[in-house]
Amino acid sequence: MFKLFMRRFFKLFTTLFVLFLLQGSVAFPQLPGNWWNDAVFYEVFVRSFYDSNGDGIGDIRGLINKLDYLNDGDSTTTSDLGITGIWLMPINPSPSYHGYDVTDYRGINQKYGTMNDFKELVAKAHQRGIKIIIDFVMNHSSSQHPWFASSVNPNSPYRNYYTWMNSNPGYTGSWGQTVWHRYNSYYYLGQFSSGMPDLNYTYEPVKNEMFANVQYWLDSVGIDGFRLDAVKHLFEDGRIMEHAPATFTFLQEFRTFYKGVNPNAVTVGEVWSPTSQVVPYCNGDKLDLCFEFDLAGAIISAVKNSAPAGLANKMASVVSQYQALQYATFLTNHDQDRVYGLLNQNEKWMKLAASVYLTLPGVPFLYYGEEIGMNGFGDDRNKRRPMAWTPGTNGGFTTGTPWYGLGTPYANNNVQVMSADPGSLLSRYRRLIHLRNSELALRRGGYRAGSSSNSSVYAFGRDLRNEAIFVIHNFSDFPAANFTVSMNQSNLAMGTYYLVNAETGASLGEVSVNYQGGFTDLQLATELGGKESLILKIQNTPAGVSDENTIPGTFTLYPNYPNPFNPATTVSFSLPSRAQVEVAVYNLHGECVQVLHSGVTEPGYYAMQFSAENLPSGVYFIRAISGSVQQTVKAILLK
């Protein structure tokens, strides 16, 4: 009994000690090396993007013709938008304009082109460094799909591809909609409409068919992944029409399958729910990413109300829940009123919203036309209108009659006019995306919550190894002056650093970084305009001096991650020149418990694992020695 008491006491003591050590500074994880963490995606509705043949409907050939607008494949130019991923809304054959009721999961909508056209698109996109993912509508098919057409016969081999009942169960769906639809004397399940019957994944042949379709697109066509529509509705548990336990089990099997076909394929789930309900879909063994709807709403609300506190709180919640910051950021998509209208068609507000989500961690997704201030609300077609390329007839979208009117006055809000104006919304998007592409810390860096003496200012850091960026957003409509900003912690070594405007290269003074990698009450010798942003590089060279993100000039041991940890943590260091290096772990008694690295070492970055499976809980010290330089960090093992 005494031993049990002592074990519990020691664990409690260790926990409290850890909290004491870490109070006021929360270290968030660094992004892993997935290609999508380097990407900025662009959502395209092919029907509305660009019409190449004058029939009034956008097509795949039109998208190919406009690839240089999205990314010209030349990293030295800045006249393109700079995106590196495209999400295509449904391109399969479908009786509807939107395509979310598929009749052939391996075909191409003939109004958009042919499979050869699509393969050419994939090839030319890949040549430019653009990945292609497609909408994969797994939850339901069209009622005109051959499977369903056969399924209406009770004796059909396809009967169990869908859920049929002899009588109406009577209950409604998640938002009160009719979900049981009559056909002859039977009823079938269709959560979204009678024209979209739900597929029955409890029937093994359905799963096998859909998995084979996944393999076809990854293997035979060569796409890079899928956006999964309505994924929370895949299984039902009686009246429970979303988040059913069977859905999560299925997604584990789905992940094993698609990663087996292509380990680098990405899946992005649409789970339109609060963050806490989204996280289980993409934490480790299911989908790679999910869209963060709550965060998108928090960004828009903060901009509209000139109050970032709610956004800061939401961001803290988001980064604490997702694994390795794997989530998709955005403002609005094809199902929502367009963000430009939500922000009162105010270009300064729109620029701030873009600046926020393109500097936050996560994988950004733009909705086509967002960058030129397209508007649209109410009827879904209004949110999916044709893109305006010029101020001319039909916005340059088509030489014929557009499938749907452009709606928004486009004399000024079009690609041609905005491209010529360096102060336009489009130019702002281009600069932000190119900046993100050029700064590793913005793409893969961790998130460090900042603070400010001005309640209208939202500040945060992004850091990775020896690179750090500090972002300051002024949510007020009025200039902010004489305010201070602070950051508790980062990966930066203690010392004095230069502050450089990441967009202009202008010098903005210096900052003294403390032993935790943070700083307090920094006041900049400049005011920040209303609804404007300042993106600072914290670097060890002055403005105008080349800093090619090479190895820092001093031997540096970085804080281990995760910390606390169990049973392993990553230890890393950088070395400026060839030298003898030893990295070892010591307990509180000064005894060496593990040597992680020892020997003559070439210059570079190094990372290694400290595995403590056979060690007791407690505080350990990781000590790195090179020549006369010795550095130590604390590592907390909690079992």
Secondary structure, 3 states (H helix, E strand, C coil): CHHHHHHHHHHHHHHHHHHHHHCCCCCCCCCCCCHHHHCCEEEECHHHHCCCCCCCCCCHHHHHHCHHHHCCCCCCCCCCCCCCEEEECCCCCCCCCCCCCCCCCCCCCCCCCCHHHHHHHHHHHHHCCCEEEEEECCCECCCCCHHHHHHCCCCCCCHHHECEECCCCCCECCCCCECEEEECCEEEECCCCCCCCEECCCCHHHHHHHHHHHHHHHHHHCCCEEEECCHHHCCCECCECCCCHHHHHHHHHHHHHHHHHCCCCEEEECCCCCHHHHHHHCCCCCCCEEECHHHHHHHHHHHHHCCCHHHHHHHHHHHHHCHHHCCEECCCCCCCCCHHHHCCCCHHHHHHHHHHHCCCCCEEEEECCHHHCCCCCCCHHHHHCCCCCCCCHHHHCCCCCCCCCCCCCCCCCCHHHHHCCCCCHHHHHHHHHHHHHHCHHHHHCEEEEEEECCCCEEEEEEEECCEEEEEEEECCCCCECCCEEEECCCCCCCEEEEEEECCCCCEEEEEEECCCCCEEEEECCCCECCCCEEEEEEECCCCCCCCCCCCCCCCEECCCECCCECCEEEEEEEECCCEEEEEEEECCCCCEEEEEEEEEECCEEEEEEEECCCCCCEEEEEEEEECCEEEEEEEEECC
